[in-house]
Amino acid sequence: MTPFSLEVIRALFGVGERIAPSLMGRIAFELFCRTPNVNRPTEGERRVIERAAGFMTQARLHRLDLGSVTVAAHEFPPKPGRGEFGVVLVVHGWRSRTEFMRSFIEGFCDAGYRVVSLDLPGHGQSSGRRLHLVAALEAVQAAAVRFGPFAAIVGHSFGGAVATSASVGAVRGVAPVETDRLVLIAAPSSMQTVFDNFSAMMNVGPRSRAAMDRIVERIAGRPLADFVGSRLLADVAMPVLVIHARDDKEVSSSHAEDYGLAGGHVQIFWADGLGHRRILSDSGVIAKAVDFVSRPASDTDCTPRAAAG
C-alpha cells in the first residue's frame, strides 16, 4: 500500500466513522483479512522463493479442500537413517509461506521428524485472497485430520497465534488439535493488540471498531479480548517454548512476556539481535527448538540467550 493510498483510506474511515460506522467496520474487517498478491512478491521474497526451489522438490504436495479454498500442505520426510520420531506441523506467519520456514523444516527433518508445513489460505501455493484466525484454524484442523497427532506445532508470528488457538480449541466449532508441544516464534499473544495496531494505522474510529469486533465475535464464537495467550494456555499441561527477540520491531517482546504468565510450563528463550525474521534462520534458535521438542517433558530448560546481531 502506497503512502497516498493509506492517506485516502484513513480519510475515508474518518468520514465513515461519523455517518456509517457499521459499514466501515465491515470494510475494515475485510481489509484486515485481505492477503497480499502471491504473484507479486517483493524482491526479497522472490529471492527466498527462488533459493528454496530445490528444497521444495523434496516435499510431497497435498491439497486440503476446505470448501471455499484449497490449502497446500507440504510433507517433508525425515532424514534417511535417523528413524522417525513423529510429525511436526509448521505454520508460517502473515505474508509468508513454507519457503520462509525452510531452516526449521530442515532442522526437524535432520532430527528424525516428518514435517508438514502449511501454506495458509491466501499464501504460497494455497488459494484465496482472504485470511483470518478462524480460516487458519480450519486449515490446521484439516492438517490434523490428515497427518496428526503432532509431536509439536511450530508457529512463527501470526502462525504462533494460530498454533496457540488450535491447540486449545479457542474457536467455536473447530476442535482442538492434538499436539505434545508448542514452539511459538515471535508470536503475538493478544489478537486485540493486533487489531488495535491495524485500527490505529487505518484510522478506524471507535464505533467502526466496535462493529469490527462484533464481526470477530460472530465468526469466532467469543470476544476478541478472549484471545490472549496467557489465558488460553493457563490450563494447558503441555510444554510451550516461546522464542522472541527483544529487538523485534513487528511484534513487541511484551507478547512473549505475556505468554510466560500462563505458568511454569511456558518457557521463554530470548534470541536478542535477531529481530522478527532473521530469527527464522539462526542455527542456535533452530537447535533450541529441536532440542525442546526432542527432550523428555521433565527436562525442557530454556536458559535465556542473547544472540549475535
PASEMI-899800 format. One record per atom (N, C-alpha, C, O): residue in three letters; x, y, z. Coordinates in steps of 0.05 Angstrom, whole numbers, plus 5000, padded with zeros to 4 digits. Each point is the difference from the previous one (the first is absolute). Example, Ala and Ser with C-alpha at 12.3 -4.5 7.8 and 13.67 -1.06 7.14 Angstrom:
<rs>
ALA526448865156;ALA498250245000;ALA501850245000;ALA502150005013;SER497250214973;SER501650245001;SER498550225014;SER501050225004;
</rs>
This chain:
<rs>
MET501749765000;MET498350245000;MET501850255000;MET501750035017;THR497850154964;THR501650244998;THR499150205022;THR497849985010;PRO504050214998;PRO499350205019;PRO497550164992;PRO498350065017;PHE501450004957;PHE497650144991;PHE497549845004;PHE498050105010;SER502149644983;SER497749825004;SER499249995029;SER497650005007;LEU504449985010;LEU499449995029;LEU498750255010;LEU498149995016;GLU502850244974;GLU498750255009;GLU497250024990;GLU498250115014;VAL501249794962;VAL497350004989;VAL498249835018;VAL497850085007;ILE503249684999;ILE498449815016;ILE499550125028;ILE497849985011;ARG504350145001;ARG499750125026;ARG497850225000;ARG498450035018;ALA501650134960;ALA498050214998;ALA497249894997;ALA498150105012;LEU501649684973;LEU497449874996;LEU499049895027;LEU497650025006;PHE504149865009;PHE499249895026;PHE499250235019;PHE498249975016;GLY503250254981;GLY499250235017;GLY497250104994;GLY498550065019;VAL500949964956;VAL497350094992;VAL497949785007;VAL497950065010;GLY502849694983;GLY498149785005;GLY499449965029;GLY497849915007;GLU504050155011;GLU499549975028;GLU497650175009;GLU498549925018;ARG501250304969;ARG497850195008;ARG497349924988;ARG497950055012;ILE502249834964;ILE497449974986;ILE499249704996;ILE497649954997;ALA504349875004;ALA499349714995;ALA502049825014;ALA501449854986;PRO498750155041;PRO502049845014;PRO499749704996;PRO502049864999;SER495550044998;SER499749714996;SER501249914973;SER501349804999;LEU498250364980;LEU501149944974;LEU503150025001;LEU501349834989;MET499750375025;MET502950045001;MET501349775016;MET502349924994;GLY496349985026;GLY501049775015;GLY500349754982;GLY501949865002;ARG496150104980;ARG500149774982;ARG502350044980;ARG501449814993;ILE498950444997;ILE502250054981;ILE502749965014;ILE501849894988;ALA498450215036;ALA502549975015;ALA500749715004;ALA502449924997;PHE495749925009;PHE500549715004;PHE501049874974;PHE501849845000;GLU496950234978;GLU500849894974;GLU502850094993;GLU501649844989;LEU499150415016;LEU502750094995;LEU502049855017;LEU502249934991;PHE497150035035;PHE501749855018;PHE500649724990;PHE502249895002;CYS495749984986;CYS500349734991;CYS501349974972;CYS500749784992;ARG499550444994;ARG501049984972;ARG503049935000;ARG501650135013;THR499149664972;THR502749914999;THR501550124976;THR498750074981;PRO503949955021;PRO501650104977;PRO499749824976;PRO499549765002;ASN500950354975;ASN500049854975;ASN502549834998;ASN502250114997;VAL497449625003;VAL502449835000;VAL501550024973;VAL502349924998;ASN496450184982;ASN501350034974;ASN501650254997;ASN501350064980;ARG498750105042;ARG501650255000;ARG501850015025;ARG499650185016;PRO502249644987;PRO501850005023;PRO501950244999;PRO500650104978;THR500449985044;THR502150205001;THR502549884989;THR500249754997;GLU501850414998;GLU502649894990;GLU501249815020;GLU501049794992;GLY498950285033;GLY501149825021;GLY498549745002;GLY501249795003;GLU496150224995;GLU498449765001;GLU500649824975;GLU500249765003;ARG500150374974;ARG500649854976;ARG502649855003;ARG500249774991;ARG501850355020;ARG502649875004;ARG499849765018;ARG501249794995;VAL497350245027;VAL499749775019;VAL498649774986;VAL500849775002;ILE497150294982;ILE498549794986;ILE501849864980;ILE499949764997;GLU501650394988;GLU501849894980;GLU502149825012;GLU500649784990;ARG500650315032;ARG502149855014;ARG498949745011;ARG501549805003;ALA496050195004;ALA498849765012;ALA498749824979;ALA498849805008;ALA501550254967;ALA498749844979;ALA500849715001;ALA498349824999;GLY504350135004;GLY501049725002;GLY499049875026;GLY499349765000;PHE500850395021;PHE499049895026;PHE497149924999;PHE499349795011;MET499150364975;MET497149944998;MET499449744985;MET497949885003;THR504050044979;THR499649754985;THR500249755018;THR499149794992;GLN501950245032;GLN500249785019;GLN497349935012;GLN499749785011;ALA498450404987;ALA497449975014;ALA498049874981;ALA500050044976;ARG498249825037;ARG497649904986;ARG497850205005;ARG499450075023;LEU499450034955;LEU497950215003;LEU497249875002;LEU499249834984;HIS499450265037;HIS497249915005;HIS498250244997;HIS500850225007;ARG496849744982;ARG498050214998;ARG497749945019;ARG498749794998;LEU500950385022;LEU497949965019;LEU497650184993;LEU500350244999;ASP497549644995;ASP497650144991;ASP498450105024;ASP499049845015;LEU500950434988;LEU498450115022;LEU497450124990;LEU498750155015;GLY500549784961;GLY497550114989;GLY500550254984;GLY500049994975;SER500350235039;SER500450264986;SER502850034990;SER500550164981;VAL501549705031;VAL502750024991;VAL501349735001;VAL499049815013;THR503350174973;THR501649765001;THR502750075013;THR501350194992;VAL499549665028;VAL502450065015;VAL502249804993;VAL499649764998;ALA502850354996;ALA502349834994;ALA501449915025;ALA500750165017;ALA499849584985;ALA501549885022;ALA502449864989;ALA499749824984;HIS502750265024;HIS502449894990;HIS501249805020;HIS500650085023;GLU499649674969;GLU500949795018;GLU502949934994;GLU500749904978;PHE501050155042;PHE502949954997;PHE500849755016;PHE499349995024;PRO502049824964;PRO500749755015;PRO502450055018;PRO501550194996;PRO498749645025;PRO502450035018;PRO502549924984;PRO499949864980;LYS502350245030;LYS502649934988;LYS500549705001;LYS499649885021;PRO501250004956;PRO500449715000;PRO502049915021;PRO502150145005;GLY497349645008;GLY501849895020;GLY499750115028;GLY501349915018;ARG496950284986;ARG499650125026;ARG497649895015;ARG499550085023;GLY499049734965;GLY497649915012;GLY497850214996;GLY500450194985;GLU497349765028;GLU497950204998;GLU498750035027;GLU499049805012;PHE500950444999;PHE499250055027;PHE497350155002;PHE499350085022;GLY499349944957;GLY497450145000;GLY499850214979;GLY501850034984;VAL495950115016;VAL499550204980;VAL499950285013;VAL498850035021;VAL502650154967;VAL500050285009;VAL498550174979;VAL500649984976;LEU497550175034;LEU498550184982;LEU501350285002;LEU500450105022;VAL500150024955;VAL501250274999;VAL498050194987;VAL498949944979;VAL500750295035;VAL498150204990;VAL501450274998;VAL501050105020;HIS499150014956;HIS501350254995;HIS498350245009;HIS497849965010;GLY503350284987;GLY498650245008;GLY498750144976;GLY500049904978;TRP499050345028;TRP498850164979;TRP502050084979;TRP502350065007;ARG496949954968;ARG501850064977;ARG502549825001;ARG502250094997;SER497349665006;SER502149805001;SER499149754986;SER497850004987;ARG503749795014;ARG499449754987;ARG502049795009;ARG501950065014;THR497749694977;THR501849785009;THR502950064995;THR501749945017;GLU499050184960;GLU502850054994;GLU501450165022;GLU502449965005;PHE496250225008;PHE501250175021;PHE500649845026;PHE501550095017;MET497249684985;MET500449835024;MET502149784994;MET500249815016;ARG501350214963;ARG501849794991;ARG501949915022;ARG500349765004;SER501050425010;SER502049925020;SER498849835022;SER501349815009;PHE496350275000;PHE498749845021;PHE499249724989;PHE500449805014;ILE498650204962;ILE499249744988;ILE502549824998;ILE499849765007;GLU502450344983;GLU502449844997;GLU501049915027;GLU500949775003;GLY499050405017;GLY500949925027;GLY498449775011;GLY501249815011;PHE496250204986;PHE498449785011;PHE500249744983;PHE500049785011;CYS500250254963;CYS500449774983;CYS502749865007;CYS500249765001;ASP501950405003;ASP502649895006;ASP500049865027;ASP501649815004;ALA496550275014;ALA499949875026;ALA498249755000;ALA499649875021;GLY499250074956;GLY498449754998;GLY497050055000;GLY498549815004;TYR500650434992;TYR497250065000;TYR499050024971;TYR501450104983;ARG496149815013;ARG498650074975;ARG498750275004;ARG498850055021;VAL501550134960;VAL499050275003;VAL497950064980;VAL500349944976;VAL497550165033;VAL497950104983;VAL499850305003;VAL499650105022;SER500850044956;SER499950305001;SER497750094983;SER499749944976;LEU498650225037;LEU497650114986;LEU500750264986;LEU501650165010;ASP497249894967;ASP499750274989;ASP497150085007;ASP498149894990;LEU501750315027;LEU497350085009;LEU498550124977;LEU501250084980;PRO496149935022;PRO498450124978;PRO501050274992;PRO500750175016;GLY499549874958;GLY501050264989;GLY503050025000;GLY501050224995;HIS500449575011;HIS502950015001;HIS501249764985;HIS498849794998;GLY503650254992;GLY501549784987;GLY498449874978;GLY499050144982;GLN500749595019;GLN498649854979;GLN497149955007;GLN498649854987;SER500450285034;SER497249975007;SER498350214985;SER501150204991;SER496449755007;SER498250184985;SER498950225019;SER500449985024;GLY498250214964;GLY498750205016;GLY501650265002;GLY502450014994;ARG496250205015;ARG501250265006;ARG499050115027;ARG499950245004;ARG499449575013;ARG498850095026;ARG500949805022;ARG499949764996;LEU500850365026;LEU500949835023;LEU499350145026;LEU500550245004;HIS498449605014;HIS499750095028;HIS500449765018;HIS500549784990;LEU499450265036;LEU500849795019;LEU498349754996;LEU501149785001;VAL496350254995;VAL498249764998;VAL500749844975;VAL500149765001;ALA500450384977;ALA500849864975;ALA502649855004;ALA500349784990;ALA501650355024;ALA502549875005;ALA499749755018;ALA501349794995;LEU496950235025;LEU499549775017;LEU498749774985;LEU500649775005;GLU497750304976;GLU498749794984;GLU502149854983;GLU499949764996;ALA502150394995;ALA502249884984;ALA501749825018;ALA500749784991;VAL499950305033;VAL501549845019;VAL498449755007;VAL501249785002;GLN496250255003;GLN498449775006;GLN499949794978;GLN500249765004;ALA499750344971;ALA500049824977;ALA502749854998;ALA500149774994;ALA502150375013;ALA502649875000;ALA500149795022;ALA501349794997;ALA497550275026;ALA500049815023;ALA498549754992;ALA500849785008;VAL497050254978;VAL498449764992;VAL501749834981;VAL499849755001;ARG501750374981;ARG501649864981;ARG502649895011;ARG500849774994;PHE500650395023;PHE502749935008;PHE500449965030;PHE502149895008;GLY496050205009;GLY500450005028;GLY499849725013;GLY499449814986;PRO501050185040;PRO500750215019;PRO502950094996;PRO501649874986;PHE499150365026;PHE502650124995;PHE501849985025;PHE499150025023;ALA503449954972;ALA502050015022;ALA500350295008;ALA500550065024;ALA499150134958;ALA500250285006;ALA498750164977;ALA499949914977;ILE499150325030;ILE499250204980;ILE501950245004;ILE500450105022;VAL500949984956;VAL501950225000;VAL498850234984;VAL499449964976;GLY500250275036;GLY498850224986;GLY501650265003;GLY501050065021;HIS499250084957;HIS501550264999;HIS497950224997;HIS498349994983;SER502050225034;SER498450244998;SER497049935002;SER499249875019;PHE499250214961;PHE497249935000;PHE499649705003;PHE498149905012;GLY503749944976;GLY499949715002;GLY500249905028;GLY499049795007;GLY502450375010;GLY500249925029;GLY497450045014;GLY499249845016;ALA499450384978;ALA497450055011;ALA498049784990;ALA498349915016;VAL502050014959;VAL498449784990;VAL500549745015;VAL498149865007;ALA504550084997;ALA500749755014;ALA498850005028;ALA499049795009;THR501250435005;THR498950025027;THR497049955000;THR499049835015;SER499550314968;SER497149974999;SER499249724991;SER498049895010;ALA503550004971;ALA499349734990;ALA500449795022;ALA498349825003;SER503750215013;SER500649795020;SER498049995023;SER499649805013;VAL499050434992;VAL498150015022;VAL497150014990;VAL498150005016;GLY501549994958;GLY497350014989;GLY498650275007;GLY497850005010;ALA503650224984;ALA499050265008;ALA497650104985;ALA498650185009;VAL500949714968;VAL497850104983;VAL497749804999;VAL500449754998;ARG497250355005;ARG497649835000;ARG499849854973;ARG500350114979;GLY499249635024;GLY499649834976;GLY502549894988;GLY499849844981;VAL502650235030;VAL502549894990;VAL501349845023;VAL500850125020;ALA499349624977;ALA501049835021;ALA503050065006;ALA501550074982;PRO499349905043;PRO502950045007;PRO501749794985;PRO499149784995;VAL503350304998;VAL501949834986;VAL501849875020;VAL501250145018;GLU499249604980;GLU501649855019;GLU503050044994;GLU500949934978;THR500550185041;THR502950044997;THR501349975027;THR498950085020;ASP503649824980;ASP501449975025;ASP501350265010;ASP500250045024;ARG500650134957;ARG501450255008;ARG499450224980;ARG499149954978;LEU501550295031;LEU499850244983;LEU502750144999;LEU501350025021;VAL499450084956;VAL502350184997;VAL499050254987;VAL499249994976;LEU500850245038;LEU498950254990;LEU502350204996;LEU501450075018;ILE499050004957;ILE502250174992;ILE499050284992;ILE498550034982;ALA502450175033;ALA499350284994;ALA497050034997;ALA499050134981;ALA499449745037;ALA497149984996;ALA498650215017;ALA500750055023;PRO497250074966;PRO498350185016;PRO498349835020;PRO498949804992;SER500950305032;SER498349855020;SER497250125001;SER498149865008;SER501550394983;SER497450135002;SER499150084973;SER501150174987;MET496749705003;MET498950084975;MET498750275001;MET499850144980;GLN499349945044;GLN498850275003;GLN502150214994;GLN499450214988;THR503149755021;THR502250184995;THR500550024970;THR500550224989;VAL499449554997;VAL500450004971;VAL497850174987;VAL500750164982;PHE496949815026;PHE497850164989;PHE500350295007;PHE499350184984;ASP501649885041;ASP500550285008;ASP502050134982;ASP499650234991;ASN502649635003;ASN502150124983;ASN498950054972;ASN500650214988;PHE497949605001;PHE498850034974;PHE498150245000;PHE500050164981;SER498349865039;SER498050215001;SER501450275002;SER499050204987;ALA503149825028;ALA501550265002;ALA501250074973;ALA499950244992;MET501249574994;MET501250054974;MET498050104980;MET500550184984;MET497149705017;MET497950064980;MET498150225008;MET498350084985;ASN502050025040;ASN498250215010;ASN497249895004;ASN498150154994;VAL501649615015;VAL497449885005;VAL499050115027;VAL501349965021;GLY496550194978;GLY499050135025;GLY498749805019;GLY499649774993;PRO499750325031;PRO499049815021;PRO497449864992;PRO499749775006;ARG498450374981;ARG497549874993;ARG500449804977;ARG498849785001;SER502950294980;SER500649814979;SER501649765011;SER499549784991;ARG502250285028;ARG501549785012;ARG498249815016;ARG500449764999;ALA497750355015;ALA498149845014;ALA498549814981;ALA499549775006;ALA499750344971;ALA498749834979;ALA501949784990;ALA499149784996;MET503450295001;MET502049814992;MET500349775020;MET500149774993;ASP500050315033;ASP500249805021;ASP497649825001;ASP500349765006;ARG497350344988;ARG497649835000;ARG500249794978;ARG499049785004;ILE502250294974;ILE500349804978;ILE501949785010;ILE499449764995;VAL502750315018;VAL501949805011;VAL498549815019;VAL500349764998;GLU498250365020;GLU498649835020;GLU498049824986;GLU499649775009;ARG499050324971;ARG498149834986;ARG501449774986;ARG498949785000;ILE503450274988;ILE501449794986;ILE501349805019;ILE499949764996;ALA501450355025;ALA501649845018;ALA498549885023;ALA500949815013;GLY496750304993;GLY498449905022;GLY500950105027;GLY499049905020;ARG502850294981;ARG500950115026;ARG501150284994;ARG500950054978;PRO499250135042;PRO501050274996;PRO503050004992;PRO501549835008;LEU499250384977;LEU502850034993;LEU501850015024;LEU502349904999;ALA496850225023;ALA501650035024;ALA500849745012;ALA501849995017;ASP496749794976;ASP500749745012;ASP502449874987;ASP501249825012;PHE499750284965;PHE502249884986;PHE502750125011;PHE501350164986;VAL499449765038;VAL502450085013;VAL501649755007;VAL498949825014;GLY503650174978;GLY501649765003;GLY500149895029;GLY499749765004;SER500850425015;SER500349915028;SER497449885010;SER500149815016;ARG497650284975;ARG497449895009;ARG499549734986;ARG499149815012;LEU501450184962;LEU499549764984;LEU501749775010;LEU499249774999;LEU503350285009;LEU501949795007;LEU500149955030;LEU501449825009;ALA497150325007;ALA500149985029;ALA499449725010;ALA501349905019;ASP496849974969;ASP499249735009;ASP501049784983;ASP499049775001;VAL503050294982;VAL501149794982;VAL502449875013;VAL501750145011;ALA498349604989;ALA502249855014;ALA502549974983;ALA502249965011;MET497650074962;MET502349944983;MET502250225003;MET499350235005;PRO503249704991;PRO502250205000;PRO499750184976;PRO499349924978;VAL501450345026;VAL499950204980;VAL502650155000;VAL500950095021;LEU500449944956;LEU502450164997;LEU499350254984;LEU499149994978;VAL501550245034;VAL499650264987;VAL502850114993;VAL501750045017;ILE498750014957;ILE502650114991;ILE499450284989;ILE498350044983;HIS503250165027;HIS499550274993;HIS502650165002;HIS501749945016;ALA498450284969;ALA502350195001;ALA498950265012;ALA497950104992;ARG503650015027;ARG499150255012;ARG500150234980;ARG498850215005;ASP502749754973;ASP500250224980;ASP498049954977;ASP500250134979;ASP497949695025;ASP497949954979;ASP498450264997;ASP498750095019;LYS501350024957;LYS498550254995;LYS497249954989;LYS498450194999;GLU500949574995;GLU497349934990;GLU498249905021;GLU497650075001;VAL503549765017;VAL498449905022;VAL501650055026;VAL502149885004;SER496950295013;SER501450085024;SER500749765018;SER498549815001;SER503750215012;SER500849785018;SER498149985024;SER500149805014;SER498250404990;SER498049985022;SER498149774995;SER498949895019;HIS500750034956;HIS498349784993;HIS501349745011;HIS498549835011;ALA504150144987;ALA501349765011;ALA499750005030;ALA499549795012;GLU500850445001;GLU499750025029;GLU497249925008;GLU499749875021;ASP498350204963;ASP497349935007;ASP499649704999;ASP498749885017;TYR502449994962;TYR499849714999;TYR501249875025;TYR498949815011;GLY503350304999;GLY501249895024;GLY498350015024;GLY500549855019;LEU497550334982;LEU498350025023;LEU498149765003;LEU498749965020;ALA501249874959;ALA498249775001;ALA500849805021;ALA498349855010;GLY504350144997;GLY500949805020;GLY502749894993;GLY501250074980;GLY499749755038;GLY502749894997;GLY500449824976;GLY502349944993;HIS495549974995;HIS500349834977;HIS500750164975;HIS500649894979;VAL499350385023;VAL500850174977;VAL502750125006;VAL500450135020;GLN501549824963;GLN502750095003;GLN500850194978;GLN499249964977;ILE502250255030;ILE500850214981;ILE502949974994;ILE501749985018;PHE499050024956;PHE502750004991;PHE500550264984;PHE498950044979;TRP502750145033;TRP500650264987;TRP502149974979;TRP502249915006;ALA497250164969;ALA501949994978;ALA500650294991;ALA499450074977;ASP501750085041;ASP500350294994;ASP501950054977;ASP502049864996;GLY497450354989;GLY501650074977;GLY499149894974;GLY501150064979;LEU496849775022;LEU499149864975;LEU497450104989;LEU499049914980;GLY499850305033;GLY497750124989;GLY497649814996;GLY499749815014;HIS498850254965;HIS497549854995;HIS500449784980;HIS498649805001;ARG503250244980;ARG500249804978;ARG502749855000;ARG500149774993;ARG502050375015;ARG502649865000;ARG500049775021;ARG501649824998;ILE496650205021;ILE499749795020;ILE499449734988;ILE500549795012;LEU498350214964;LEU499249754986;LEU502449844989;LEU499749774993;SER502650365004;SER502249864987;SER502449975019;SER502149924991;ASP497650165034;ASP502249985019;ASP500449715009;ASP498149885010;SER504350024988;SER500549725006;SER499649945030;SER499149795007;GLY501650415010;GLY499649955029;GLY497149995007;GLY499249845017;VAL499150334971;VAL497149995005;VAL498949744991;VAL498349885014;ILE502550034962;ILE498949754989;ILE500849765018;ILE498449825006;ALA504150185003;ALA501049795017;ALA498449995027;ALA499449795010;LYS500050455000;LYS498550015025;LYS497249894996;LYS499049855017;ALA499750224961;ALA497349904995;ALA500049704997;ALA498349865011;VAL503650034973;VAL500149714996;VAL500649865026;VAL498749795006;ASP503150315009;ASP500749885026;ASP497650005019;ASP499549805014;PHE499050424986;PHE497750025017;PHE497949794994;PHE498849885018;VAL500750084956;VAL498049814992;VAL501049715004;VAL498449825006;SER504250144993;SER501149735001;SER500449905029;SER500049765004;ARG500450425015;ARG500649925027;ARG497649925016;ARG497750074993;PRO502749775028;PRO497749925017;PRO498650245012;PRO501350215004;ALA496249775002;ALA498450225010;ALA501150115026;ALA499750245006;SER501649595010;SER501150095025;SER502750144998;SER501150095020;ASP499949934955;ASP502750114996;ASP500050194977;ASP501349954980;THR497350275023;THR499750204978;THR500850285009;THR498650194996;ASP503849835016;ASP501050255010;ASP500650194976;ASP501249914980;CYS498250345023;CYS500650204979;CYS501550235013;CYS498750195010;THR503849804990;THR501650215011;THR500050244981;THR500649964977;PRO498850295032;PRO500050234982;PRO502750034986;PRO502149945011;ARG497750154964;ARG502450024984;ARG499950274985;ARG497950084991;ALA504450045006;ALA500250244984;ALA501549934974;ALA502349945001;ALA496350064977;ALA501249934974;ALA501550234988;ALA499350235005;ALA502749704980;ALA501550214986;ALA498250124978;ALA498449864988;GLY501950415007;GLY498450124980;GLY501149954972;GLY498850104981;
</rs>
